[in-house]
Amino acid sequence: MGRSVDLKPMVTSEWTSSLRNPGARMGRLALVFLMAAASLVAQNRSTPVQGGAADTLVATGVDVDGDGKPDLVTYTDAKGTVVRDEQDFNHDGSMDDFRYYQNGQLAREEIDSDFDGRIDLWVYLVGGHSIQRYERDTNGDGKPDTVRVFGGS
């Protein structure tokens, strides 16, 4: 991973505590991306993470809380299009939220909502913002127990 950028002076304690609230995540994530993007463009902190010119992804990491570990990592392809990003919401050093993009739009999000190291919520989106379906693992076996479909599909 490339060197991290410390955004701690830009973040208030009220804002970071709201990030720890899973219900507030979606609204706060956009702010994290804007702050991270502005800082990283100026600082140019990125690292290639896969071999081969055609499939090389560039990982860009941000250390929001100043602990030396990335709290947000964004992966872009050779054209600069975001392919995936990961975020550590509870700042324990493990990523808790994984977002996957298709054609530059958010298509799927996988969340470890109870911070036990296992994904327990899958959200599928249409058009980058409309929830099409979500699945939740309620008994910890790693498989969806609850599925909800929106929009009749």
Long-range contacts (C-beta under 8 A, 24 or more apart in sequence): 1-47, 1-59, 1-61, 1-70, 1-73, 2-45, 2-46, 2-47, 2-59, 2-60, 2-61, 3-45, 4-45, 4-61, 4-62, 4-63, 4-68, 4-69, 4-70, 5-36, 5-39, 5-40, 5-43, 5-45, 5-62, 5-63, 6-63, 6-66, 7-35, 7-36, 7-39, 7-62, 7-63, 7-64, 8-64, 8-65, 8-66, 10-35, 10-39, 11-35, 11-64, 11-65, 16-64, 16-65, 19-89, 20-89, 20-90, 22-89, 22-111, 22-113, 25-89, 25-97, 25-111, 29-87, 29-97, 32-62, 32-64, 32-72, 32-87, 33-72, 33-74, 33-85, 35-62, 36-60, 36-62, 36-64, 36-72, 36-74, 49-75, 53-78, 54-78, 57-83, 57-84, 64-91, 65-91, 67-91, 67-93, 69-93, 89-115, 90-115, 116-140, 118-142, 126-151
